[in-house]
């Protein structure tokens, strides 16, 4: 199982509990319309925050051989719309982005986006694993958990993300032939006549 698959699994429960699919669908329709109108101008994020969001979402869900990354799927735009629609989400996300820059400035003397890949990884490794994180990084851990969930929710509710999951639901099946034999064999079961 690769990182993208793990993020997809992790996203399912928090997303299902916090955002309904109709809302996500509407937000993605707004993202597509905004992208069709030309370069997207963030409504909530400052230019610096926007650049940070774009870097961070692609670190969480990078482009791979199966599909594009989070930015390709419109996740930054999804987040901008979500923050604009939910004032309770704006403060912790924007505050977390400020925390991330403050942490990088303290360690490396520069904001997150100016850090090297290794520097970014070191900071994220300290907050991405809640059980291993030091208590003084609790704010960063809370931010990253929320940001990762929002990234995964935006990606896996997008058209690209649904295709990446190889989701085949909501499609017409003219004749059900049962579970494929290789899947039955893997489960150690068979159909009884």
Secondary structure, DSSP 8 states (H G I E B T S, - for coil): --HHHHHHHHHHHHHHHHS-HHHHHHHHHHHHHHHHTSS---SSS-HHHHHHHHHHHHHHS---SSS--TTTTTHHHHHHHHHHH-HHHHHHHHHHHHHHHHHHHHHHSS-GGGS-HHHHHHHHHHHH-TTTS-GGGHHHHHHHHHHHHHHHHHHHTSHHHHHHTT---SS--SS---S-HHHHHHHT-----
